[in-house]
Amino acid sequence: MYGAIKGKLFINGQAGERFAVRNSGAISVVEGVGNHGCEYMTNGIVIVLGDVGDNFAAGMTGGIAYVLNKNPLTESRINKDTVSIKDLNTIDERILKDLLEEHFALTGSLKAKDILDEWHYYSNLFVKVSSDGYDAIAENQGLENLVDLQAVKKIG
């Protein structure tokens, strides 16, 4: 997804280093990423259902990463120079659940199935990684104007 501008990618497994670097509009669900994930990301959505490597979100100025925060080291691996770690709101939860359902339908991911089956437990373990500036724009213009929420639909 280096430099991706649109589209979706669902990975039933882990990605290596530099996943979604310079992503500027694509949507992805992955079950873990190596070092430097989401580096210099400017738009789009990345969901990580496992561990993140060091320097996650370095230079990230836009877009949203939802990270399953089960590992005590997760927050220390996120580069907080340009982003903050936040709790999910109801829109975030809807987007996350819809994309997890699509991920499971397309990949048969057991991680996604476990999360969906125990949604009330797991939804509280996810954190939102995004820049404060991006959040302010999303609040003023609406997230749907920044991210193609039409692309975030369940498979019918």
ABEGO torsion letter per residue (X at the ends): XBGBABEBBBBBEBBBBGBGBGBAGBBBBBAEBBBGBGBGBABEBBBBABBBBBGBGBGBABEBBBBBBABAAAAAABBAAABBBBBBBAAAAAAAAAAAAAAAAAAGBAAAAAAAAAAAAAAAABBBBBBAAAAAAAAAAEAAAABBAAABBBBX
